[in-house]
Amino acid sequence: MKSVNFKRRGTEIRTLPEENRTARRKWDRITYILILIVLLGLGIYYASSKVFYTRAQGQVLYENVDIRLLDDCRVTRYFVHEYDSVRVGDTLFEYINDNDDIDNGNNGNGGNVSVSVNAGGGNDYSWIEREILNKKEKIGTLEAKKKENLSLIKSYEAELERIRASVVLGVLPQSRLDLRQNEIVQLKAENSRISEEISEFKKILGQLRSDLAQSNSKKNGGNSTVKIKSGSGAKGQNNSDGDNGGLAELEKKKQYFICPIAGTINQIFTKEFETALRDEVVLSVHKKSPIFVRAYFDQKDLDQIGIGEEFTVTFPDGTVSKGVLKSFYYSTIPLPEEFQKRYEPVSRAVVGDIYPVNIEEASRWKDFYKMSVDVSKYKY
């Protein structure tokens, strides 16, 4: 029988070269560890910022006063410019009430109007006399306000002992006592400011009376009747003082706005000869007060903040400063629009004013006026 041998040659086993899996696993582990470290660091930072720190958004501000008029008026001239320093009693601008009928009801449709002009002033009140009456009225209002504040201070001080005893017994919280003490401090500060304003007004009143006496000594009497046309570009028709009569009529309509506070002109919103509608802001004045940060705290952090505590203020450029919480408002207010989250209900916050710890810090804060800052404090 013929043998069959299928083995023609030696057996060959072909194998592919194995990949080096050790190096690959090494890099995978490094990547996973780095991701884990980053996530762990973010978690620790978030937890520490929430658990160990009280944080709030804030805005660097000065105490600002917006000047508005009660009627539609045309501003004819400014006596100040932006960033000028002003004192109580300085004249800010000149204006004419737009409700005044300049052509006495003829609406410029022709015809002559007879205007009686008293060259010596007669019984018409001059602007000095109006200012004297205005100053007397303001002094009376301020003195009434001061008297009311003194009455409140006396009432609050009498109530302090009862509140302090209730706090010791645990009937009332400590915040109730702090609130009443803060109100007393604010009322005393307001009275101090009112006293300064009354003193300034009295000085101005004395100067106005002196100017009025000089003005009265220069009166020369005599009336002249001036005829002017109602239409625009009309010329006075008088043998002697027609032009002066028209100017005198215009002068009667002019009024002057006196600065109520000492400070710096921040911004002028209405240009000369523009009409400022009722309740529109004509200009704003910075009060002469220290710069501060208005901080908006979350309501749940109310028990973690108090007057006199030191906060860290972080500015947009990354610089850090220190400030002290000096005033605190227990009522909540809506967050400013720039701090509100879009498409979410309006949030309300507890507001506090943080002032620089010293003059050097205050000079640094001025560069960040109206900018948003971050306010924080260690809880423990």
PASE-161303 format. One line per 8 residues: number of its first residue (from 1); their letters; for each residue x, y negated, z of C-alpha. Coordinates in Angstrom, 3 decimals, always signed. Example, Ala and Ser with C-alpha at 12.3 -4.5 7.8 and 13.67 -1.06 7.14 Angstrom:
2
1> AS> +12.300:+4.500:+7.800 ~ +13.670:+1.060:+7.140
//
This chain:
380
1> MKSVNFKR> +0.000:+0.000:+0.000 ~ +1.278:-3.343:-0.965 ~ +1.962:-5.636:+1.987 ~ +0.758:-9.171:+1.871 ~ +2.899:-11.725:+3.669 ~ +1.318:-15.171:+3.763 ~ +4.143:-16.727:+5.682 ~ +6.158:-18.301:+3.004
9> RGTEIRTL> +8.184:-20.680:+5.185 ~ +8.582:-21.850:+8.709 ~ +5.702:-23.558:+10.528 ~ +5.755:-27.354:+10.544 ~ +3.702:-29.304:+13.131 ~ +3.295:-32.928:+12.220 ~ +2.533:-35.433:+15.038 ~ +1.926:-39.154:+15.053
17> PEENRTAR> +4.121:-41.321:+17.299 ~ +2.366:-42.224:+20.549 ~ +1.747:-45.896:+21.403 ~ +3.383:-47.431:+24.463 ~ +0.240:-47.779:+26.598 ~ +2.167:-48.825:+29.697 ~ +3.013:-52.314:+28.368 ~ -0.526:-52.882:+27.150
25> RKWDRITY> -2.057:-51.937:+30.499 ~ +0.408:-54.253:+32.213 ~ -0.775:-57.311:+30.256 ~ -4.434:-56.386:+30.758 ~ -3.909:-56.284:+34.492 ~ -2.141:-59.658:+34.472 ~ -5.046:-61.231:+32.523 ~ -7.669:-59.784:+34.868
33> ILILIVLL> -5.718:-60.913:+37.935 ~ -5.371:-64.467:+36.555 ~ -9.097:-64.690:+35.810 ~ -9.864:-63.368:+39.287 ~ -7.518:-65.918:+40.898 ~ -9.124:-68.799:+38.956 ~ -12.654:-67.687:+39.882 ~ -11.635:-67.160:+43.488
41> GLGIYYAS> -10.005:-70.627:+43.597 ~ -13.097:-72.283:+42.160 ~ -15.275:-70.449:+44.648 ~ -13.085:-71.464:+47.586 ~ -12.992:-75.109:+46.398 ~ -16.768:-75.248:+45.953 ~ -17.400:-73.592:+49.330 ~ -14.910:-75.829:+51.149
49> SKVFYTRA> -16.284:-79.009:+49.538 ~ -19.808:-78.058:+50.584 ~ -19.080:-76.518:+53.968 ~ -16.194:-78.634:+55.256 ~ -16.818:-82.009:+53.579 ~ -19.692:-84.464:+53.344 ~ -19.714:-85.982:+49.862 ~ -21.707:-88.800:+48.280
57> QGQVLYEN> -21.763:-90.945:+45.179 ~ -21.221:-94.663:+45.585 ~ -20.839:-97.975:+43.784 ~ -18.477:-100.871:+44.513 ~ -20.511:-104.048:+45.072 ~ -20.584:-107.579:+46.439 ~ -23.669:-109.029:+48.091 ~ -25.402:-110.579:+45.114
65> VDIRLLDD> -28.246:-113.115:+44.869 ~ -30.287:-113.474:+41.659 ~ -31.586:-117.000:+40.996 ~ -35.088:-117.071:+39.464 ~ -37.623:-119.837:+38.831 ~ -41.301:-119.545:+39.686 ~ -42.516:-121.098:+36.404 ~ -41.468:-121.024:+32.766
73> CRVTRYFV> -38.716:-123.634:+32.590 ~ -36.161:-124.909:+30.105 ~ -32.593:-125.145:+31.413 ~ -31.145:-128.359:+30.012 ~ -27.717:-128.443:+31.643 ~ -25.440:-126.373:+33.881 ~ -23.150:-127.993:+36.413 ~ -21.214:-124.784:+37.064
81> HEYDSVRV> -19.503:-122.065:+35.039 ~ -19.058:-118.348:+35.594 ~ -16.581:-117.496:+38.383 ~ -16.811:-121.031:+39.864 ~ -16.934:-121.231:+43.651 ~ -20.032:-122.945:+45.030 ~ -21.168:-124.126:+48.450 ~ -24.572:-124.543:+50.016
89> GDTLFEYI> -26.186:-127.651:+48.546 ~ -24.223:-127.750:+45.276 ~ -26.348:-128.509:+42.199 ~ -26.325:-125.445:+39.929 ~ -28.371:-126.575:+36.934 ~ -30.894:-129.065:+35.601 ~ -34.220:-127.890:+34.190 ~ -37.587:-129.104:+32.896
97> NDNDDIDN> -40.825:-127.317:+33.617 ~ -42.233:-126.091:+30.311 ~ -45.752:-126.590:+31.656 ~ -45.182:-130.349:+31.679 ~ -47.026:-132.025:+28.802 ~ -44.254:-134.117:+27.276 ~ -46.446:-136.046:+24.876 ~ -49.343:-136.441:+27.337
105> GNNGNGGN> -51.738:-134.130:+25.510 ~ -51.411:-135.509:+21.970 ~ -49.274:-132.477:+20.917 ~ -47.157:-134.672:+18.657 ~ -50.035:-135.438:+16.265 ~ -49.330:-139.136:+15.960 ~ -50.812:-142.086:+17.822 ~ -49.186:-144.359:+20.352
113> VSVSVNAG> -48.946:-143.591:+24.025 ~ -48.607:-146.329:+26.571 ~ -46.148:-145.371:+29.279 ~ -45.676:-147.512:+32.334 ~ -42.092:-147.461:+33.506 ~ -41.039:-149.012:+36.792 ~ -37.531:-150.307:+36.301 ~ -36.945:-150.603:+40.023
121> GGNDYSWI> -38.411:-147.265:+41.030 ~ -41.561:-148.658:+42.729 ~ -43.453:-146.065:+44.736 ~ -42.349:-143.132:+42.531 ~ -40.205:-140.585:+44.317 ~ -36.676:-140.529:+42.960 ~ -34.851:-137.225:+42.751 ~ -32.947:-138.196:+45.913
129> EREILNKK> -36.195:-138.553:+47.840 ~ -37.406:-135.212:+46.498 ~ -34.186:-133.563:+47.605 ~ -34.509:-135.106:+51.071 ~ -38.017:-133.664:+51.437 ~ -36.799:-130.338:+50.072 ~ -33.934:-130.167:+52.560 ~ -36.231:-131.033:+55.475
137> EKIGTLEA> -38.591:-128.255:+54.450 ~ -35.751:-125.740:+54.168 ~ -34.354:-126.727:+57.572 ~ -37.791:-126.266:+59.121 ~ -38.170:-122.830:+57.497 ~ -34.721:-121.723:+58.650 ~ -35.311:-122.917:+62.217 ~ -38.614:-121.009:+62.313
145> KKKENLSL> -36.850:-117.881:+61.046 ~ -34.109:-118.288:+63.637 ~ -36.676:-118.645:+66.414 ~ -38.466:-115.515:+65.207 ~ -35.185:-113.567:+65.172 ~ -34.346:-114.699:+68.711 ~ -37.731:-113.435:+69.852 ~ -37.101:-110.057:+68.201
153> IKSYEAEL> -33.610:-109.810:+69.724 ~ -35.001:-110.470:+73.197 ~ -37.711:-107.828:+72.654 ~ -35.265:-105.230:+71.319 ~ -32.756:-105.802:+74.132 ~ -35.528:-105.305:+76.690 ~ -36.425:-102.050:+74.943 ~ -32.843:-100.733:+74.875
161> ERIRASVV> -32.787:-99.518:+78.491 ~ -35.963:-97.488:+77.995 ~ -34.636:-95.901:+74.802 ~ -31.260:-95.178:+76.429 ~ -32.977:-93.426:+79.337 ~ -35.141:-91.406:+76.921 ~ -32.018:-90.340:+74.999 ~ -30.322:-89.174:+78.204
169> LGVLPQSR> -33.419:-87.120:+79.073 ~ -33.539:-85.670:+75.558 ~ -36.937:-87.177:+74.755 ~ -35.610:-89.305:+71.879 ~ -32.689:-88.635:+69.497 ~ -29.455:-90.631:+69.638 ~ -30.210:-92.009:+66.168 ~ -33.157:-93.966:+67.609
177> LDLRQNEI> -30.828:-95.815:+69.984 ~ -28.268:-96.417:+67.214 ~ -30.988:-97.799:+64.973 ~ -32.199:-100.297:+67.554 ~ -28.636:-101.437:+68.361 ~ -27.911:-101.850:+64.663 ~ -31.040:-103.975:+64.229 ~ -29.914:-106.255:+67.068
185> VQLKAENS> -26.475:-106.672:+65.471 ~ -28.040:-107.491:+62.086 ~ -30.418:-110.045:+63.594 ~ -27.568:-111.781:+65.425 ~ -25.512:-111.875:+62.236 ~ -28.472:-113.317:+60.349 ~ -28.959:-116.008:+63.001 ~ -25.289:-116.921:+62.750
193> RISEEISE> -25.649:-117.316:+58.987 ~ -28.869:-119.343:+59.405 ~ -27.109:-121.689:+61.855 ~ -24.354:-122.302:+59.308 ~ -26.908:-123.025:+56.574 ~ -28.828:-125.435:+58.826 ~ -25.572:-127.246:+59.601 ~ -24.746:-127.519:+55.894
201> FKKILGQL> -28.244:-128.742:+55.040 ~ -28.047:-131.423:+57.744 ~ -24.735:-132.659:+56.313 ~ -26.268:-132.833:+52.839 ~ -29.338:-134.566:+54.270 ~ -27.168:-137.254:+55.819 ~ -25.350:-137.783:+52.515 ~ -28.630:-138.002:+50.602
209> RSDLAQSN> -29.993:-140.597:+53.037 ~ -26.840:-142.634:+52.562 ~ -27.188:-142.409:+48.761 ~ -30.848:-143.397:+49.010 ~ -29.984:-146.461:+51.088 ~ -27.425:-147.545:+48.474 ~ -29.961:-146.927:+45.691 ~ -32.622:-149.017:+47.451
217> SKKNGGNS> -30.188:-151.889:+47.857 ~ -29.690:-152.002:+44.093 ~ -33.384:-152.190:+43.209 ~ -34.277:-155.296:+41.249 ~ -38.063:-154.792:+40.891 ~ -40.226:-155.595:+37.880 ~ -42.286:-153.320:+35.686 ~ -42.149:-153.057:+31.924
225> TVKIKSGS> -44.616:-151.365:+29.660 ~ -43.149:-149.248:+26.909 ~ -44.972:-147.895:+23.882 ~ -43.552:-144.739:+22.308 ~ -44.807:-142.539:+19.530 ~ -45.961:-139.039:+20.348 ~ -44.262:-137.521:+17.311 ~ -40.694:-136.271:+17.355
233> GAKGQNNS> -38.001:-138.808:+16.665 ~ -40.205:-141.661:+17.905 ~ -38.546:-144.943:+18.784 ~ -39.477:-147.163:+21.682 ~ -41.297:-150.345:+20.762 ~ -40.374:-152.870:+23.388 ~ -38.665:-156.193:+23.188 ~ -36.242:-155.423:+25.991
241> DGDNGGLA> -35.929:-151.919:+27.430 ~ -37.808:-149.507:+25.126 ~ -35.028:-146.922:+24.925 ~ -34.422:-147.064:+28.651 ~ -38.152:-146.561:+29.252 ~ -38.183:-143.344:+27.184 ~ -35.139:-142.031:+29.049 ~ -36.743:-142.906:+32.347
249> ELEKKKQY> -39.827:-140.883:+31.401 ~ -37.593:-137.906:+30.556 ~ -35.642:-138.309:+33.778 ~ -38.886:-138.054:+35.749 ~ -39.455:-134.568:+34.368 ~ -35.988:-133.288:+35.211 ~ -35.512:-131.156:+38.293 ~ -32.371:-129.813:+39.910
257> FICPIAGT> -31.722:-126.408:+41.432 ~ -29.629:-126.541:+44.600 ~ -27.439:-123.581:+45.553 ~ -28.903:-121.862:+48.653 ~ -25.741:-119.917:+49.587 ~ -21.976:-120.178:+49.452 ~ -20.279:-117.856:+46.996 ~ -19.085:-117.406:+43.425
265> INQIFTKE> -21.063:-117.641:+40.181 ~ -21.157:-114.096:+38.843 ~ -23.042:-114.333:+35.542 ~ -25.163:-116.901:+33.696 ~ -27.999:-115.179:+31.827 ~ -29.870:-118.141:+30.301 ~ -28.069:-120.492:+27.932 ~ -28.573:-124.252:+27.910
273> FETALRDE> -31.846:-125.366:+26.273 ~ -33.211:-121.817:+26.423 ~ -36.494:-121.160:+28.192 ~ -36.286:-118.952:+31.266 ~ -39.581:-117.156:+31.636 ~ -41.163:-116.775:+35.023 ~ -39.241:-114.332:+37.250 ~ -36.403:-113.972:+34.723
281> VVLSVHKK> -32.927:-114.216:+36.230 ~ -31.243:-117.514:+35.327 ~ -27.920:-116.742:+37.007 ~ -26.521:-114.615:+39.809 ~ -24.284:-115.650:+42.701 ~ -21.902:-113.480:+44.712 ~ -22.199:-114.265:+48.403 ~ -18.993:-114.984:+50.293
289> SPIFVRAY> -18.911:-111.571:+51.885 ~ -16.438:-108.663:+51.891 ~ -16.584:-106.216:+49.014 ~ -18.155:-102.879:+49.954 ~ -19.215:-99.493:+48.625 ~ -22.909:-98.634:+48.697 ~ -22.956:-94.871:+49.242 ~ -25.948:-92.617:+48.523
297> FDQKDLDQ> -25.922:-89.624:+50.894 ~ -27.996:-86.472:+50.553 ~ -30.788:-86.327:+53.102 ~ -29.535:-83.015:+54.496 ~ -26.241:-84.743:+55.486 ~ -28.017:-87.234:+57.768 ~ -26.741:-85.565:+60.942 ~ -23.144:-85.624:+59.630
305> IGIGEEFT> -22.767:-89.396:+59.200 ~ -22.757:-92.277:+61.637 ~ -21.749:-95.907:+61.980 ~ -18.027:-96.421:+62.632 ~ -16.891:-93.221:+60.908 ~ -14.032:-93.356:+58.401 ~ -14.552:-92.164:+54.818 ~ -12.225:-91.441:+51.921
313> VTFPDGTV> -13.077:-93.406:+48.771 ~ -11.831:-91.980:+45.461 ~ -11.828:-94.420:+42.527 ~ -12.222:-93.527:+38.828 ~ -8.462:-93.764:+38.174 ~ -7.765:-91.200:+40.902 ~ -6.494:-93.611:+43.553 ~ -7.684:-93.055:+47.106
321> SKGVLKSF> -8.579:-95.586:+49.790 ~ -10.108:-95.631:+53.258 ~ -13.322:-97.294:+54.383 ~ -15.533:-97.519:+57.463 ~ -19.316:-97.101:+57.504 ~ -20.585:-100.347:+59.060 ~ -24.276:-100.425:+58.186 ~ -26.752:-97.650:+57.702
329> YYSTIPLP> -30.319:-97.550:+56.426 ~ -32.553:-94.789:+57.747 ~ -35.234:-95.257:+55.101 ~ -34.557:-93.448:+51.819 ~ -34.459:-95.168:+48.427 ~ -34.437:-93.783:+44.858 ~ -30.996:-93.131:+43.429 ~ -29.793:-95.675:+40.833
337> EEFQKRYE> -30.480:-94.653:+37.248 ~ -26.837:-93.787:+36.547 ~ -26.857:-91.251:+39.410 ~ -30.167:-89.613:+38.518 ~ -30.127:-86.249:+36.766 ~ -31.924:-86.335:+33.444 ~ -35.160:-84.387:+33.090 ~ -35.370:-83.832:+36.851
345> PVSRAVVG> -37.667:-85.478:+39.420 ~ -36.450:-88.747:+40.912 ~ -34.125:-88.074:+43.841 ~ -34.110:-90.172:+47.009 ~ -31.058:-90.744:+49.155 ~ -29.991:-92.182:+52.493 ~ -27.962:-95.373:+51.947 ~ -24.947:-96.661:+53.844
353> DIYPVNIE> -22.495:-99.538:+53.272 ~ -18.793:-98.714:+53.575 ~ -16.305:-101.588:+54.045 ~ -12.499:-101.554:+53.603 ~ -10.444:-100.846:+56.695 ~ -8.266:-103.937:+56.138 ~ -7.631:-106.888:+53.801 ~ -5.048:-104.982:+51.728
361> EASRWKDF> -7.562:-102.257:+50.904 ~ -10.220:-104.879:+50.090 ~ -7.933:-106.498:+47.491 ~ -7.585:-103.101:+45.763 ~ -11.341:-102.550:+45.712 ~ -11.996:-105.769:+43.756 ~ -10.602:-104.203:+40.562 ~ -13.374:-101.581:+40.623
369> YKMSVDVS> -16.406:-103.861:+40.966 ~ -19.615:-102.188:+39.709 ~ -17.781:-98.868:+39.147 ~ -18.891:-95.500:+40.482 ~ -16.741:-93.871:+43.180 ~ -16.709:-90.649:+45.187 ~ -17.085:-90.870:+48.982 ~ -16.131:-87.989:+51.257
377> KYKY> -15.552:-87.166:+54.924 ~ -14.311:-84.070:+56.743 ~ -17.168:-82.657:+58.806 ~ -15.210:-81.082:+61.654
//
